[in-house]
Amino acid sequence: MNRSIVPLLCSFLLLSAFSASAFNVTKILSQYPDYSNFNDLLSKTGLASDINSRSTITLLAIPNGAIGDLTSKSDDVVKRILSTHVVLDYYDPMKLKSMKDKTAKLTTMFQQSGKASNDQGFLNVTAKDNTFVFGSAVKGAQLNSRLEKSVMNQPYNISILGISQPIVTPGLDGTLAPVSAPPPKANAPSSPKSSPPAESPDDEAESPDDEAESPAPSEEDTKAPAPSKDADSPSADSPPADAQSPSSSSAGKLKISFGLFVVMASMVAAY
């Protein structure tokens, strides 16, 4: 019984070893001179070793004429950018055409790096103008990297698809800040209805404008203020201090008249 298990274990180990090294991406790309710069970058950044450790991938290869300024960037930045061009599934033109609704969201190697945020580790692919276009799944990113041809495929381990230009994922090359959640909206100013009611003019102190509009006092008012009408005031019913009462005035007049009468009587008696 044990002897029958040994051959099975050996076969399993051989299959596992074959699956672990099912392809050598550097060796494959060396057969296609149009992708030599792309191949060099994969080796320089160490990304080729990560790709070879996979059993199933789709590589979106950039031709030499479209490699642009990738060769001038740091190895770390280039590795992040190119890892978004490695899809962790098998896609060839036939499988792309069979996609439901001719669109899909693809998971890339950058998603598993632990450095991706806000869909930086995903790609969108959709059918357009009798071909397919790829782009970052980050909101607002352009979907303009066209599928040009199928370079090679080894079902269902590796597929290399030639694309027209590098896929731009915001925030990976240092020129754009990583996309983050939108900032919280500023509190809207309270509506007039919710604000406390303004004080009525009756409750407020008289404004200078109101004082300016009030009529100027007459000349008589400036000469003597009107007597108070307050019944409780002690001076309300009394005359001014320097004025004589009617009774005292009459008594004075009687005294003068009586004095004149006495003088005249004395003069008559003398004659």
SULJODA-V109967 format. One record per residue. N is the residue number from 1. RES is the residue in one letter. PHI is phi in whole degrees, -180 to 180 (none if undefined). Layout:
BEGIN
n->N res->RES phi->PHI
n->N res->RES phi->PHI
END
This chain:
BEGIN
n->1 res->M phi->none
n->2 res->N phi->-66
n->3 res->R phi->-64
n->4 res->S phi->-74
n->5 res->I phi->-79
n->6 res->V phi->-58
n->7 res->P phi->-60
n->8 res->L phi->-67
n->9 res->L phi->-66
n->10 res->C phi->-63
n->11 res->S phi->-64
n->12 res->F phi->-65
n->13 res->L phi->-65
n->14 res->L phi->-65
n->15 res->L phi->-66
n->16 res->S phi->-65
n->17 res->A phi->-65
n->18 res->F phi->-66
n->19 res->S phi->-68
n->20 res->A phi->-68
n->21 res->S phi->-128
n->22 res->A phi->-70
n->23 res->F phi->-156
n->24 res->N phi->-126
n->25 res->V phi->-64
n->26 res->T phi->-64
n->27 res->K phi->-66
n->28 res->I phi->-65
n->29 res->L phi->-69
n->30 res->S phi->-63
n->31 res->Q phi->-84
n->32 res->Y phi->-126
n->33 res->P phi->-56
n->34 res->D phi->-65
n->35 res->Y phi->-119
n->36 res->S phi->-65
n->37 res->N phi->-65
n->38 res->F phi->-61
n->39 res->N phi->-63
n->40 res->D phi->-62
n->41 res->L phi->-67
n->42 res->L phi->-62
n->43 res->S phi->-73
n->44 res->K phi->-62
n->45 res->T phi->-86
n->46 res->G phi->83
n->47 res->L phi->-69
n->48 res->A phi->-60
n->49 res->S phi->-65
n->50 res->D phi->-65
n->51 res->I phi->-67
n->52 res->N phi->-67
n->53 res->S phi->-78
n->54 res->R phi->-91
n->55 res->S phi->-98
n->56 res->T phi->-144
n->57 res->I phi->-151
n->58 res->T phi->-124
n->59 res->L phi->-105
n->60 res->L phi->-94
n->61 res->A phi->-88
n->62 res->I phi->-103
n->63 res->P phi->-70
n->64 res->N phi->-57
n->65 res->G phi->-69
n->66 res->A phi->-117
n->67 res->I phi->-66
n->68 res->G phi->61
n->69 res->D phi->-94
n->70 res->L phi->-60
n->71 res->T phi->-68
n->72 res->S phi->-96
n->73 res->K phi->-88
n->74 res->S phi->-68
n->75 res->D phi->-60
n->76 res->D phi->-67
n->77 res->V phi->-66
n->78 res->V phi->-62
n->79 res->K phi->-64
n->80 res->R phi->-64
n->81 res->I phi->-65
n->82 res->L phi->-70
n->83 res->S phi->-69
n->84 res->T phi->-80
n->85 res->H phi->-99
n->86 res->V phi->-113
n->87 res->V phi->-89
n->88 res->L phi->-87
n->89 res->D phi->-166
n->90 res->Y phi->-98
n->91 res->Y phi->-137
n->92 res->D phi->-125
n->93 res->P phi->-54
n->94 res->M phi->-65
n->95 res->K phi->-70
n->96 res->L phi->-62
n->97 res->K phi->-69
n->98 res->S phi->-90
n->99 res->M phi->-63
n->100 res->K phi->-68
n->101 res->D phi->62
n->102 res->K phi->55
n->103 res->T phi->-152
n->104 res->A phi->-160
n->105 res->K phi->-111
n->106 res->L phi->-109
n->107 res->T phi->-91
n->108 res->T phi->-108
n->109 res->M phi->-65
n->110 res->F phi->-65
n->111 res->Q phi->-62
n->112 res->Q phi->-87
n->113 res->S phi->-78
n->114 res->G phi->82
n->115 res->K phi->-106
n->116 res->A phi->-81
n->117 res->S phi->-149
n->118 res->N phi->53
n->119 res->D phi->68
n->120 res->Q phi->-65
n->121 res->G phi->-91
n->122 res->F phi->-127
n->123 res->L phi->-120
n->124 res->N phi->-109
n->125 res->V phi->-132
n->126 res->T phi->-149
n->127 res->A phi->-76
n->128 res->K phi->-159
n->129 res->D phi->52
n->130 res->N phi->63
n->131 res->T phi->-147
n->132 res->F phi->-127
n->133 res->V phi->-121
n->134 res->F phi->-115
n->135 res->G phi->-169
n->136 res->S phi->-64
n->137 res->A phi->-82
n->138 res->V phi->-62
n->139 res->K phi->-58
n->140 res->G phi->91
n->141 res->A phi->-73
n->142 res->Q phi->-79
n->143 res->L phi->-113
n->144 res->N phi->-141
n->145 res->S phi->-96
n->146 res->R phi->-83
n->147 res->L phi->-75
n->148 res->E phi->-99
n->149 res->K phi->-168
n->150 res->S phi->-94
n->151 res->V phi->-72
n->152 res->M phi->-163
n->153 res->N phi->-150
n->154 res->Q phi->-132
n->155 res->P phi->-62
n->156 res->Y phi->-115
n->157 res->N phi->-104
n->158 res->I phi->-141
n->159 res->S phi->-132
n->160 res->I phi->-113
n->161 res->L phi->-112
n->162 res->G phi->-83
n->163 res->I phi->-117
n->164 res->S phi->-76
n->165 res->Q phi->-162
n->166 res->P phi->-61
n->167 res->I phi->-84
n->168 res->V phi->-96
n->169 res->T phi->-109
n->170 res->P phi->-54
n->171 res->G phi->94
n->172 res->L phi->-89
n->173 res->D phi->-99
n->174 res->G phi->85
n->175 res->T phi->-87
n->176 res->L phi->-125
n->177 res->A phi->-71
n->178 res->P phi->-56
n->179 res->V phi->-68
n->180 res->S phi->-127
n->181 res->A phi->-62
n->182 res->P phi->-62
n->183 res->P phi->-65
n->184 res->P phi->-63
n->185 res->K phi->-68
n->186 res->A phi->-68
n->187 res->N phi->-62
n->188 res->A phi->-70
n->189 res->P phi->-60
n->190 res->S phi->-65
n->191 res->S phi->-72
n->192 res->P phi->-56
n->193 res->K phi->-68
n->194 res->S phi->-87
n->195 res->S phi->-79
n->196 res->P phi->-62
n->197 res->P phi->-63
n->198 res->A phi->-71
n->199 res->E phi->-67
n->200 res->S phi->-72
n->201 res->P phi->-58
n->202 res->D phi->-68
n->203 res->D phi->-86
n->204 res->E phi->-91
n->205 res->A phi->-67
n->206 res->E phi->-63
n->207 res->S phi->-78
n->208 res->P phi->-58
n->209 res->D phi->-65
n->210 res->D phi->-66
n->211 res->E phi->-66
n->212 res->A phi->-68
n->213 res->E phi->-83
n->214 res->S phi->-69
n->215 res->P phi->-67
n->216 res->A phi->-70
n->217 res->P phi->-66
n->218 res->S phi->-74
n->219 res->E phi->-65
n->220 res->E phi->-65
n->221 res->D phi->-68
n->222 res->T phi->-75
n->223 res->K phi->-74
n->224 res->A phi->-144
n->225 res->P phi->-69
n->226 res->A phi->-65
n->227 res->P phi->-63
n->228 res->S phi->-70
n->229 res->K phi->-100
n->230 res->D phi->-68
n->231 res->A phi->-67
n->232 res->D phi->-83
n->233 res->S phi->-72
n->234 res->P phi->-67
n->235 res->S phi->-100
n->236 res->A phi->-66
n->237 res->D phi->-101
n->238 res->S phi->-90
n->239 res->P phi->-74
n->240 res->P phi->-58
n->241 res->A phi->-62
n->242 res->D phi->-87
n->243 res->A phi->-92
n->244 res->Q phi->-89
n->245 res->S phi->-75
n->246 res->P phi->-60
n->247 res->S phi->-69
n->248 res->S phi->-68
n->249 res->S phi->-66
n->250 res->S phi->-67
n->251 res->A phi->-64
n->252 res->G phi->-65
n->253 res->K phi->-64
n->254 res->L phi->-64
n->255 res->K phi->-64
n->256 res->I phi->-66
n->257 res->S phi->-62
n->258 res->F phi->-63
n->259 res->G phi->-65
n->260 res->L phi->-63
n->261 res->F phi->-63
n->262 res->V phi->-66
n->263 res->V phi->-63
n->264 res->M phi->-65
n->265 res->A phi->-64
n->266 res->S phi->-68
n->267 res->M phi->-67
n->268 res->V phi->-66
n->269 res->A phi->-67
n->270 res->A phi->-71
n->271 res->Y phi->-74
END
